[in-house]
Amino acid sequence: MSDYLNQVYSSIDEEHRGKPAATRRQLVAGAAAALGSMGMLAVAETAHAQLPKSQRNDAPNTVENIVNIAATAEVLATIVNTVGPEKTPGLPARVKRNIQAAARHEVIHYETLTSQAVGAMPATKRIWVPDSVFATPESLLKTLVVGDQIFINAYLLAGTVFARAGGLRGSRFSRFAAEFMGVEATHRAIALEALGQLTGNDAYYANDRAFMKFAQREGTPGILTTGLPGFYTIDEAVKRLQAAGFGFGEQGTGPGSFYDYDEVSKRTPNPEFVRTVDLS
């Protein structure tokens, strides 16, 4: 069995970690049988084989690791942007609509990353979200500013790694990362603009970047990552999200709840003004 399919089956096992070991083994065996009967084993292997490959030893910044972490991050983003407008009291209508649009963007990003064209596999689709994220409009928006910056940094890093892999596919993946990063930058700017309105002062400027931040220190005041530099390894994205209280398949810090992507994404809004919904 390939390492890729081992990862697929390990993910199934992890998703059902609360069930007895015998039950988990049955689920994995059933998934293998179903994939085989549908001829999907070869499809999965083909998608994995199409990932651009680098000749360097870039661990943890491998193409496979980056797309998998990106898919997992998009799971988290879908959940926060879908549940946030549902649970956060006092969100202005325009802010709510913008966050709902962002939720649809993240669903599309996730579906693209996990498609056969890219072949990503999320580490988990079960996310622990701190209750504090949804306590006030300001806490939700500050969470979005921090999270979107982490995604910007991750996609800038991804573009570098994909380009380094070379070839037509590497260059295409690098462009994909740029297209995703641009959307995350828009989300960040919209959240900053809303924070300025909500706080009633000019502490937050939506147009505060001449370059999207990579290694530079965070200059935005009053958020969790103020003063911190960017990161050069993709696993740091996970660590920073965990430091914010999120848990990936396990309980995070502080009071909160688990949310499942498959359940939440069924009710993710799909505003009619969301356009350019596929990659060229």
JOBELQUI-V763834 format. One record per run of one state. SS is the DSSP state (a for helix, b for strand, c for the rest). FROM is the first residue (numbers start at 1). TO is the last residue. Records with the same first field share a line. If there is no record, write none. Layout:
SS->FROM-TO / FROM-TO
This chain:
c->1-2 / 16-20 / 38-39 / 50-62 / 88-92 / 114-125 / 135-136 / 166-166 / 200-234 / 244-246 / 249-255 / 268-280
a->3-15 / 21-37 / 40-49 / 63-87 / 93-113 / 131-134 / 137-165 / 167-199 / 235-243 / 261-267
b->126-130 / 247-248 / 256-260
